[in-house]
């Protein structure tokens, strides 16, 4: 049998960004690599094009390849398959062909291939498939279906089905490079092969791949399928247990970079960090000014100039207010107040303490003559020269400096005439509780069996605002895959970072991880941390295309444990550094670390690092002393009452004795016993 002829494929990238700058596109190279590697002897994939997220441009490109005298066999589009307003690829494709179940095929290869709106269809003699916009997702989907596409394209081109199927299904699989399906007699062999890739749960159902520790996120197995039911969920987490330091490195690496914006110099910039240097528009002072109350005079350092000692007529007045001041001549003085401009001609100011009033004007309302009691007044004395504080053009604040609530930075910018500055946008944080058992903390009436008052959401909202960031209350989401997905999608379009609590452990209703991975197309960078409390803490990023923008952005999700103390500890330890990075703070991010002396014995955990709630106070000897807040169970929010620090206890058996020093992370002001 002769080798099948080569088929022609076209790659269509739908991206506003790549359309403007083709050098940013990585999708074409990724898909061409798949064609070459998997079926290089069957396919030519040299036809490529990049278009914006525009239905007309997409349709025009597809029609051009499909309707000519020599139509392309396969068109693979990448991008525009999400739910944002500009994700229009499925719509024009549906007008050209029919939808079929591509999801089930691609998921047989990798769970990461699950897509929101995959479409495939036929126009004339051309097969069209839509792939996701990320190069990784597009590559995985194409890998899942490419072996079967040659046969589909041959049929679409009009080849005789009877002749194509002469060798049966097994012949088609061999031509496509696929392993033939096992027969009933091959069951034991198939089972052995299957278990080499999957972990059995012991209930007659296969599980999911359990990744090894320290794998990259893109190489790990995804979490439970939210639609699979309790018998298919993991019996142990597929996520490697990371040390706290490793988790913090991943947060620093994957937290989105800060966004720069222009802001007016007003109260709204308090808490912001400068994104560029600020130079003075004006000198301070802008005029020669007196630094004391007294009398402006024409003084000189030259020995032949008359002395300043003696009787002088008061010829004018200069107050610290706008207006014209008369010129001062030799032998005259003008009364002047602190901060007022020197009259033209004046070179120095005599303090009022060095003078005596000798006469008044005829109406008795003003000074007529004063006597200066000293001849030591020199040129420039008691005068603040133009630009002596700040000169126009000087750098008054550097990139990376923050605008504190104390007010000094705001006052400095205002003094030099700065009206607008570049700052890093402060992230807006959404806080969401999850669980059908959760009820608002302020709901009246007694609790029903199984109900739990929501303490995490108000506590985390308070913590975020106390850290200086804007917090948005996202309410409570149900433990249902669709409801949770909708809540997260809506939140990610309006806030910069989402904090959830609950739903990250191993229960059948713990759906946050699978929803992030499978429904939102996110990447979980870590799903377990070797710490106490807070082991199931999860950090992920999700690609989001805002309604008002064509540029897809990464946004962060922190899924914190449901136990109250765990949620607060992990916020302070992991979320706060991410917020500080997004706000443009300079590293190191996070809580300040100090050494403290233990006031009593503290027991340690032999396996996990512990963050023990404590009260730290300063004593007369200049040292800081720490006292535990008591019982440290992760569900006990009362362990935070009065706490201003977290003791960093290393993972080892035994206890730390009273008087030993340990590291502590300061969450609040140090109590003074002085």
Long-range contacts (C-beta under 8 A, 24 or more apart in sequence): 3-41, 4-42, 4-150, 4-154, 4-175, 6-41, 6-42, 6-43, 6-44, 7-42, 7-43, 7-44, 7-73, 7-74, 7-150, 7-153, 7-154, 8-43, 8-44, 8-45, 8-47, 8-72, 8-73, 8-74, 9-35, 9-43, 9-44, 9-45, 9-47, 9-72, 9-73, 9-74, 9-75, 9-76, 10-45, 10-47, 10-48, 10-49, 10-65, 10-72, 10-74, 10-75, 10-76, 11-45, 11-47, 11-48, 11-49, 11-76, 11-78, 12-48, 12-49, 12-50, 12-51, 12-58, 12-61, 12-62, 12-75, 12-76, 12-77, 12-78, 13-48, 13-49, 13-50, 13-51, 13-77, 13-78, 13-79, 14-51, 14-52, 14-53, 14-58, 14-77, 14-78, 14-79, 14-80, 14-89, 14-133, 15-50, 15-52, 15-53, 15-79, 15-133, 16-52, 16-53, 16-86, 16-550, 16-551, 17-550, 17-551, 18-50, 19-50, 19-51, 19-52, 22-50, 25-50, 26-135, 27-78, 27-79, 27-133, 27-135, 27-138, 29-135, 30-135, 30-136, 30-138, 30-139, 31-76, 31-78, 31-131, 31-138, 31-139, 31-142, 33-139, 34-139, 34-142, 34-143, 34-146, 35-142, 35-146, 38-143, 38-146, 38-147, 38-177, 39-146, 39-147, 39-150, 39-177, 42-150, 43-74, 43-150, 47-72, 52-550, 53-79, 53-80, 53-86, 53-87, 53-88, 53-550, 54-88, 55-88, 55-91, 55-92, 58-88, 58-89, 58-92, 58-93, 59-92, 59-95, 59-96, 62-92, 62-93, 62-96, 62-123, 62-128, 63-96, 63-123, 65-126, 66-96, 66-123, 66-124, 66-125, 66-126, 66-128, 67-123, 67-124, 71-124, 71-125, 71-126, 72-126, 73-125, 73-126, 73-127, 73-153, 73-156, 73-157, 74-126, 74-127, 74-128, 74-129, 74-149, 74-153, 75-126, 75-127, 75-128, 75-129, 76-129, 76-131, 76-138, 76-142, 77-128, 77-129, 77-130, 77-131, 78-130, 78-131, 78-132, 78-133, 78-135, 78-138, 79-132, 79-133, 80-130, 80-133, 81-115, 81-116, 81-117, 81-118, 81-119, 81-130, 81-131, 81-132, 81-133, 82-116, 82-117, 82-133, 82-545, 83-116, 83-117, 83-489, 84-545, 84-546, 84-547, 85-547, 86-545, 86-550, 87-117, 87-545, 89-119, 89-130, 90-117, 90-119, 90-130, 93-119, 93-121, 93-128, 93-130, 94-119, 94-121, 96-121, 96-123, 96-128, 97-121, 97-122, 97-123, 97-128, 98-122, 102-129, 102-141, 102-145, 105-144, 105-145, 105-148, 106-140, 106-141, 106-144, 106-145, 107-144, 108-144, 109-140, 109-143, 109-144, 110-140, 110-143, 110-144, 111-208, 111-221, 111-222, 111-225, 111-517, 111-518, 112-136, 112-137, 112-140, 112-218, 112-222, 112-517, 113-137, 113-140, 113-141, 113-144, 114-518, 114-519, 115-141, 115-521, 116-521, 122-156, 125-156, 125-157, 125-158, 126-156, 127-152, 127-153, 127-156, 132-521, 133-543, 133-552, 134-521, 134-543, 136-218, 137-521, 147-176, 147-177, 147-178, 148-176, 148-178, 150-175, 150-176, 151-175, 151-176, 201-231, 201-232, 201-235, 203-231, 205-231, 205-232, 207-232, 207-234, 207-235, 208-234, 208-238, 209-238, 210-234, 210-236, 210-238, 211-238, 211-239, 211-240, 212-240, 213-240, 213-241, 214-240, 215-240, 217-523, 217-524, 217-525, 218-523, 220-524, 222-514, 222-517, 222-518, 223-513, 223-514, 223-517, 223-518, 223-524, 223-527, 224-508, 224-510, 224-511, 224-513, 224-514, 225-514, 225-518, 226-481, 226-511, 226-514, 226-515, 226-518, 226-519, 227-481, 229-508, 230-508, 233-506, 233-507, 233-508, 234-506, 235-506, 236-506, 237-506, 237-527, 237-528, 237-536, 238-527, 239-524, 239-526, 239-527, 239-528, 240-526, 240-528, 241-528, 241-529, 241-530, 241-535, 242-526, 242-528, 242-529, 242-530, 243-529, 243-530, 243-609, 244-529, 244-530, 244-531, 244-573, 244-609, 246-526, 247-526, 247-529, 247-537, 247-539, 247-574, 248-573, 248-574, 248-577, 248-590, 250-525, 250-526, 250-539, 251-525, 251-539, 251-574, 251-577, 251-578, 251-581, 252-577, 252-581, 252-587, 252-589, 254-523, 254-525, 254-539, 254-541, 254-554, 254-556, 255-556, 255-577, 255-578, 255-581, 255-582, 256-496, 256-541, 256-553, 256-554, 256-555, 256-556, 256-582, 257-581, 257-582, 258-424, 258-425, 258-581, 258-582, 258-583, 258-584, 259-424, 259-425, 260-422, 260-423, 260-424, 260-425, 261-422, 261-423, 261-424, 261-425, 262-420, 262-421, 262-422, 262-423, 263-420, 263-421, 263-422, 263-423, 264-419, 264-420, 265-410, 265-413, 265-414, 265-418, 265-419, 265-420, 265-421, 267-410, 269-403, 269-410, 269-421, 269-423, 270-403, 270-404, 270-405, 270-410, 271-402, 271-403, 271-404, 271-405, 271-426, 271-468, 271-469, 271-583, 272-402, 272-403, 272-423, 272-424, 272-426, 272-583, 272-584, 273-400, 273-401, 273-402, 273-403, 273-423, 273-424, 273-583, 273-584, 273-585, 274-397, 274-398, 274-399, 274-400, 274-401, 274-402, 274-403, 274-421, 274-422, 274-423, 274-424, 274-584, 275-399, 275-422, 275-423, 275-424, 275-584, 276-399, 276-421, 276-422, 277-395, 277-397, 277-398, 277-399, 278-395, 278-396, 278-397, 278-413, 278-418, 278-421, 279-393, 279-394, 279-395, 279-396, 280-390, 280-391, 280-392, 280-393, 280-394, 280-396, 280-416, 280-417, 280-418, 281-392, 281-416, 281-417, 281-418, 281-419, 282-392, 282-416, 282-417, 283-386, 283-387, 283-390, 283-391, 283-392, 283-416, 284-387, 284-389, 284-390, 284-415, 284-416, 285-384, 285-385, 285-386, 285-387, 285-388, 285-389, 286-386, 287-341, 287-342, 287-386, 288-341, 288-342, 288-383, 288-384, 288-385, 288-386, 289-339, 289-340, 289-341, 289-342, 289-383, 289-384, 290-318, 290-336, 290-337, 290-338, 290-339, 290-340, 290-342, 290-349, 290-382, 290-383, 290-384, 291-338, 291-339, 291-349, 291-382, 291-383, 291-384, 292-338, 292-349, 292-351, 292-352, 292-382, 293-336, 293-337, 293-338, 293-351, 293-352, 294-335, 294-336, 294-349, 294-350, 294-351, 294-352, 294-353, 294-354, 294-355, 294-382, 295-333, 295-334, 295-335, 295-336, 295-349, 295-350, 295-352, 295-355, 295-370, 295-372, 296-328, 296-333, 296-334, 296-336, 296-342, 296-343, 296-346, 296-348, 296-349, 297-328, 297-332, 297-333, 297-346, 297-347, 297-348, 297-349, 297-350, 297-372, 297-377, 298-328, 298-329, 298-330, 298-331, 298-332, 298-345, 298-346, 298-347, 298-348, 299-347, 299-348, 299-377, 299-378, 299-379, 299-381, 300-347, 300-378, 300-379, 301-378, 301-379, 306-330, 306-331, 307-375, 308-348, 308-350, 308-372, 308-374, 308-375, 308-376, 308-377, 309-372, 309-373, 309-374, 309-375, 310-371, 310-372, 311-358, 311-369, 311-370, 311-371, 312-369, 312-370, 312-371, 312-372, 313-368, 313-369, 314-366, 314-367, 314-368, 314-369, 314-370, 316-343, 317-366, 318-342, 318-343, 333-370, 333-372, 335-367, 342-383, 347-379, 347-380, 347-383, 348-377, 348-378, 348-379, 348-380, 348-381, 348-382, 348-383, 349-381, 349-382, 349-383, 350-374, 350-377, 350-382, 351-382, 389-415, 390-415, 390-416, 392-416, 400-584, 400-586, 402-585, 423-584, 424-582, 424-583, 424-584, 425-496, 425-583, 426-468, 426-469, 426-470, 426-583, 427-469, 427-470, 427-495, 427-496, 427-497, 427-579, 427-582, 427-583, 428-469, 428-470, 428-471, 428-472, 428-494, 428-495, 428-496, 428-497, 429-464, 429-469, 429-470, 429-471, 429-472, 429-495, 429-496, 429-497, 429-498, 429-499, 429-579, 430-471, 430-472, 430-474, 430-491, 430-494, 430-495, 430-497, 430-498, 430-499, 431-457, 431-460, 431-461, 431-464, 431-471, 431-472, 431-473, 431-474, 431-498, 431-499, 431-500, 432-457, 432-474, 432-475, 432-476, 432-477, 432-487, 432-488, 432-491, 432-498, 432-499, 432-500, 432-501, 433-457, 433-475, 433-476, 433-477, 433-500, 433-501, 433-502, 434-476, 434-477, 434-478, 434-479, 434-484, 434-500, 434-501, 434-502, 434-503, 434-511, 434-512, 434-562, 435-476, 435-479, 435-502, 435-503, 435-509, 435-562, 436-478, 436-479, 436-480, 436-509, 438-476, 438-502, 439-476, 440-476, 455-564, 455-637, 456-501, 456-502, 456-560, 456-562, 456-564, 456-567, 457-501, 459-564, 459-567, 459-568, 459-637, 460-499, 460-501, 460-560, 460-567, 460-568, 460-571, 463-568, 463-571, 463-572, 464-499, 464-571, 464-579, 467-576, 467-579, 469-579, 469-583, 474-498, 479-503, 479-509, 479-511, 480-511, 481-511, 481-514, 481-515, 481-519, 484-511, 484-512, 484-515, 485-515, 485-519, 485-520, 488-515, 488-516, 488-520, 488-542, 488-557, 489-520, 492-520, 492-542, 492-544, 492-555, 492-557, 493-544, 493-546, 493-547, 495-555, 496-555, 496-556, 496-582, 497-555, 497-556, 497-557, 497-558, 497-575, 497-578, 497-579, 497-582, 498-555, 498-556, 498-557, 498-558, 499-557, 499-558, 499-560, 499-571, 499-575, 500-557, 500-558, 500-559, 500-560, 501-559, 501-560, 501-561, 501-562, 501-567, 502-561, 502-562, 503-559, 503-562, 504-536, 504-537, 504-538, 504-559, 504-560, 504-561, 504-562, 505-536, 505-561, 505-562, 512-538, 512-559, 513-538, 513-559, 516-540, 516-542, 516-557, 516-559, 522-557, 530-607, 530-608, 530-609, 530-651, 531-573, 531-608, 531-609, 531-610, 531-611, 532-605, 532-608, 532-609, 532-610, 532-611, 532-634, 533-561, 533-563, 533-565, 533-566, 533-569, 533-570, 533-611, 533-632, 533-634, 534-560, 534-561, 534-566, 534-569, 534-570, 534-573, 534-611, 534-634, 535-561, 535-608, 536-561, 537-561, 537-566, 537-570, 537-574, 539-574, 556-582, 561-634, 563-634, 563-635, 564-634, 564-635, 564-636, 564-637, 564-640, 565-613, 565-632, 565-633, 565-634, 565-635, 565-636, 565-637, 565-639, 565-640, 566-634, 568-637, 568-640, 569-611, 569-613, 569-646, 572-646, 572-665, 572-667, 573-611, 573-646, 573-665, 590-665, 591-646, 591-665, 591-666, 591-667, 592-665, 592-666, 593-648, 593-663, 593-664, 593-665, 593-666, 594-624, 594-663, 594-664, 594-666, 595-624, 595-661, 595-662, 595-663, 595-664, 596-623, 596-624, 596-625, 596-626, 596-645, 596-647, 596-661, 596-662, 596-663, 596-664, 597-623, 597-624, 597-625, 597-626, 597-659, 597-660, 597-661, 598-625, 598-626, 598-647, 598-656, 598-657, 598-658, 598-659, 598-660, 598-661, 598-662, 599-625, 599-626, 599-627, 599-658, 600-627, 600-628, 600-658, 601-655, 601-656, 601-657, 601-658, 602-628, 602-647, 602-649, 602-655, 602-656, 602-662, 603-654, 603-655, 604-649, 604-650, 604-651, 604-652, 604-653, 604-654, 604-655, 604-656, 605-649, 605-651, 606-651, 606-652, 606-653, 607-651, 608-651, 609-648, 609-649, 609-650, 609-651, 610-647, 610-649, 610-651, 611-646, 611-647, 611-648, 611-649, 611-665, 612-646, 612-647, 612-649, 613-639, 613-640, 613-643, 613-645, 613-646, 613-647, 614-643, 614-644, 614-645, 614-646, 614-647, 614-664, 615-642, 615-643, 615-644, 615-645, 615-671, 616-644, 616-645, 616-664, 616-666, 616-670, 616-671, 617-670, 617-671, 617-672, 617-673, 618-670, 618-671, 618-672, 618-673, 618-674, 619-673, 619-674, 620-673, 620-674, 624-664, 624-670, 626-662, 626-664, 643-667, 643-668, 644-668, 644-669, 644-670, 644-671
